Amino acid sequence: MPLPSEIINDVYISLKPEIDAMDFRRSSVKLDLSNNKLILNFKAKDIPALRAILNSVLSWIRMTLEIYEKLLEPESKQKILKCSHS
């Protein structure tokens, strides 16, 4: 989903400590930032482990975007909402 580069960077900064601190036995995720895009590489030993890690990371991303929605002006907020629901 296309978002302004400062938001992508803030999402990366928000997620990096969480992902680095994760200690799952059956799954892992690697987070990178390249050309204003988040790159997520998931690995899991089985489908339930993959589902769990996907749910965790996607909920962290959604939470970060919801915080932006609360903090930004109404006009900017509409731009983020439009991008995130495309």
Number of C-alpha atoms within 10 A of each C-alpha: 10 12 16 11 12 10 15 18 17 14 20 20 12 14 16 14 10 11 16 12 8 12 9 11 9 15 20 19 17 12 14 11 14 8 7 15 15 15 13 13 10 14 15 17 11 10 10 12 17 18 12 13 20 18 12 12 17 11 12 17 16 13 13 17 20 14 10 18 17 10 11 12 10 10 8 12 16 13 13 20 15 12 12 13 7 7
